[in-house]
Amino acid sequence: MSIQRYVYRDAVEAATHCGDQILQLLKEKLSGESVATLAISGGSSPRPMFEHMAKARFDWSQVHLFWVDERAVPPTDQQSNYRLAEETLIRPAHIPSRNIHRVRAELTADEAAEQYGEEIRHFFGVADGQIPHFDVVHRGIGPDAHTASLFPGEPLIGDRQGLVAAVWVEKMKQWRITMLPGVLLAARHTVMLVAGADKAEPVRAIFKDPFDPPRYPAQITNQGRDVAWYMDAEAARLLEN
């Protein structure tokens, strides 16, 4: 297990370095194998990261793109994590459509979760009960210390067997589809992009408070195999150097 923390002046600088690290990890995987897998998240922080990655001289033809979670909205909706990636990364970087594995969130949440789980199983060739290993998983956290769409109090925070589930987020009054902890923790590399003053307290709790994932779901992150945190100064201001 390896946990690294990097703090940068502002959100754009943190996003740029995080994007560079993702590309480097994908290059390393593709130097020895023909396919690499990347699962990305949404929110506001990744936009400059996606834009930076799209401008890089990188061959995306063998990278397969998945989503850590998705809101239960059509892909054209402003809230869609897919739409954000499509506008800022997929189209500008000319990622082949055959490499895109989005959540069919225009279906009911349960149907979308079932189909997405089956697509992941089929792609990785894993049977029921087996957990796939993504090469790189990108995530963030919320002001309440949620990560993916695993919010405080969510019973599935303790699930290590399932792949994907539909979850009702009461505070948002919204269904979401999310990868579950077993998949997130099995990733070969996890990169966390966290920016903003509203993340300072959850970041402090993640690193400093007793382990209590039902209260601070993002605490599970540091149980992963190789984890790197990319933060701006505001998000990291309550951490000791």
PyMOL commands that set and color helices and strands:
alter all, ss='L'
color gray80, all
select helices_A, chain A and resi 11-30+46-55+81-93+97-99+109-124+155-158+181-186+197-208+217-223
alter helices_A, ss='H'
color red, helices_A
select strands_A, chain A and resi 2-8+36-40+63-67+69-71+100-101+136-139+164-169+174-179+189-194+226-232
alter strands_A, ss='S'
color yellow, strands_A
deselect
rebuild
show_as cartoon
